[in-house]
Amino acid sequence: MKKIAVDAMGGDFAPQSVVEGVEKARNKYPDLRFMLFGDEQKIREILTSDKNIEIIQTTEVIDMNDEPVKAIRRKKDSSLVRAAYAVKEGKADALFSCGNTGALLAAGLLIVGRIKGITRPGLLSTLPVLTKEGGAFNLLDSGANADNKPEQLYQYALLGKYYAESVRNIKNPRIGLLNNGTEPHKGSKLTLEAHNLIAADSSINFVGNVESKDILKGVCDVVVADGFTGNAVLKAIEGTAGTAMHLLKDTIMSAGLLGKIGGLLLKPSIMKIRNKMSASQYGGAVLLGAKAPVVKAHGASDAETVYYTVKQINDMLENDMLSKFTDYFNKNV
Amino acid sequence: MKKIAVDAMGGDFAPQSVVEGVEKARNKYPDLRFMLFGDEQKIREILTSDKNIEIIQTTEVIDMNDEPVKAIRRKKDSSLVRAAYAVKEGKADALFSCGNTGALLAAGLLIVGRIKGITRPGLLSTLPVLTKEGGAFNLLDSGANADNKPEQLYQYALLGKYYAESVRNIKNPRIGLLNNGTEPHKGSKLTLEAHNLIAADSSINFVGNVESKDILKGVCDVVVADGFTGNAVLKAIEGTAGTAMHLLKDTIMSAGLLGKIGGLLLKPSIMKIRNKMSASQYGGAVLLGAKAPVVKAHGASDAETVYYTVKQINDMLENDMLSKFTDYFNKNV
């Protein structure tokens, strides 16, 4: 029986979408338990049944404008900080929030804490492989760090491997290193050193360097990057996809009658593309290297996204991903 | 009267598209002169008139698989190396190729040479602002370097400013620094230092940090980045746009009869988006910081792209961009 500590107040549509998504997940996964941290009255207005759900009243909320580390230190009775302490104290097995990303990362690092041997936990995101039905890849670190060292990129290769095995059920996942060219001799000082470290570990199915133009085509299952570049690439992909969809919509709307009819006939197809590109079914971003799953879903998450993210957390807990991490790093570092 | 040294053999459709594009530009710009380096016989098979065009016979070609620096050193009679020497020796004012990017960069750095005071020239690319008709922005460095220092990013801010003023006729162009957040306190060691250097120069219209998700929306005219991140972002944007267009096409093709009719009715609109996203009318990538314009058009360039790239080179020469660079850096460095 595993328990998830949920920041019920984080996110644009909180607590509504969080509570609805949690209830849906509760109905699907009878072995899961939930601790909902937040404004009890507001939560109860939405909650239909408190089966397997415990509500913990908190009085503060960390919002999107709060400076992360400061907020974690000062808002001691916030839904996020209280949820993080529940994990730290062993009352819950995972931390989940749709709120301020920086604050969640800070709570993960400073309250939940790092696995011994992992110097800089990294944020793992899941993105769609656009050319393959249902395909996906992970990008790690997608932004927990602004500066990384080669050894940390090597650790991301290992963390990403265990994640892909545990949660995505991929045997021997293909690990690629994000670089400015595919040839082994190409790269920055950082990627050249990281390349050698990863290549030297025969337990990793290393496919070598990958370029950002190819990752959406599924050239590997896990893309390892430093947090600065990973973040820039993630946001470039999201920005381009979002802008392209807007452009398509605007173009159809201003295309005259025939164009509008065309748009109408194509609507189901365009919705299919939109869904493929949308993040909701791929779950949340995971801070890998923390002592427990620390998971962030998008601020604009609806109940569906919350549900899928709980499913993802359940996969991590069911397959005991954290024990695999700690076993490995306690033995090897 | 300005002269452009053209590598007529570089690119997927060379010399055909190169010669056709040059002739079109020759007809448009009577003050320009061209030196076409390559296989004279092949060039003459395409050339309709040699007015203002001189052909220089060369016997070697650097292809896409050649290792750049090695190729520059060994293939002394290649069309690219001979064209670069023409610039170095003052016989031509600019270097243009659609061939191997690395080799062109190496020729720019090692043969044409750097402007005094500029330690690491950067590659400037032009991308479309998707939300604004005809809008565009520059990204610099988009991949000439794998590792950059803060002072170099500051130099890119200056080089980008002069470029936008000279070629794009933008008064007081808005310069942004690519970063992992817009707040001034965010960033890597590199971007934090670069931010301070750029912000301290009151001659620069610095709009602060920009994120890769916003640059396609035109938040600034010039995006300054280190070459590794700039390259990753450029390729992520190109990869996402390309994959999205493919996905749209595939979805229409498999959408059944109504969907296909819809696709047909929408075809003009979709072509409009494609054109907006396509690189051809935005010209080539420019190695800024070299002693003369060193310009690379896409390997798959058609005659139209070659024509637009010559127009872009003409703008740089007409507005004497290089003198502005050298005046500034000779005075200030």
Interface residues (C-beta under 8 A of the other chain):
Chain A: L130 T131 G143 A146 D147 L178 N180 K186 G187 S188 K189 T191 E211 S212 K213 D214 I215 L216 K217 G227 F228 T229 N231 A232 V233 K235 A236 I237 E238 G239 T240 A241 G242 T243 A244 H246 L247 L248 T251 I252 A255 L258 G259 I261 G262 G263 L264 L265 L266 K267 P268 S269 I270 K272 I273 K276 M277
Chain B: L130 T131 G143 A146 D147 L178 N180 K186 G187 S188 K189 T191 E211 S212 K213 D214 I215 L216 K217 G227 F228 T229 N231 A232 V233 K235 A236 I237 E238 G239 T240 A241 G242 T243 A244 H246 L247 L248 T251 I252 A255 L258 G259 I261 G262 G263 L264 L265 L266 K267 P268 S269 I270 K272 I273 K276 M277
